[in-house]
């Protein structure tokens, strides 16, 4: 049995804003399996945040008070800027 419910996580990646869908879902599909267990837990916690919080953090209008969440946002932003192989 898998430790993570991938269907549930994928469902939680679906957001109410297209801008967030274009960031979170591709990251999940391409990179989730390669994260450490700790990073996976942080990513799952990130998905529990509101769309307004996520939008603010991903589009640099604010920073998460939780350092781990902020680091994950910055990691995802960095990955998004990298050219595809």
Secondary structure as the mmCIF struct_conf table of DSSP 4:
data_model
#
loop_
_struct_conf.conf_type_id
_struct_conf.id
_struct_conf.beg_label_comp_id
_struct_conf.beg_label_asym_id
_struct_conf.beg_label_seq_id
_struct_conf.end_label_comp_id
_struct_conf.end_label_asym_id
_struct_conf.end_label_seq_id
BEND BEND1 UNK A 3 UNK A 4
HELX_RH_AL_P HELX_RH_AL_P1 UNK A 6 UNK A 13
BEND BEND2 UNK A 16 UNK A 17
HELX_RH_AL_P HELX_RH_AL_P2 UNK A 18 UNK A 31
HELX_RH_3T_P HELX_RH_3T_P1 UNK A 32 UNK A 34
BEND BEND3 UNK A 35 UNK A 35
HELX_RH_AL_P HELX_RH_AL_P3 UNK A 37 UNK A 47
TURN_TY1_P TURN_TY1_P1 UNK A 48 UNK A 48
BEND BEND4 UNK A 49 UNK A 49
HELX_RH_AL_P HELX_RH_AL_P4 UNK A 51 UNK A 58
TURN_TY1_P TURN_TY1_P2 UNK A 59 UNK A 60
BEND BEND5 UNK A 61 UNK A 61
BEND BEND6 UNK A 65 UNK A 66
HELX_RH_AL_P HELX_RH_AL_P5 UNK A 67 UNK A 81
BEND BEND7 UNK A 82 UNK A 82
HELX_LH_PP_P HELX_LH_PP_P1 UNK A 83 UNK A 84
#
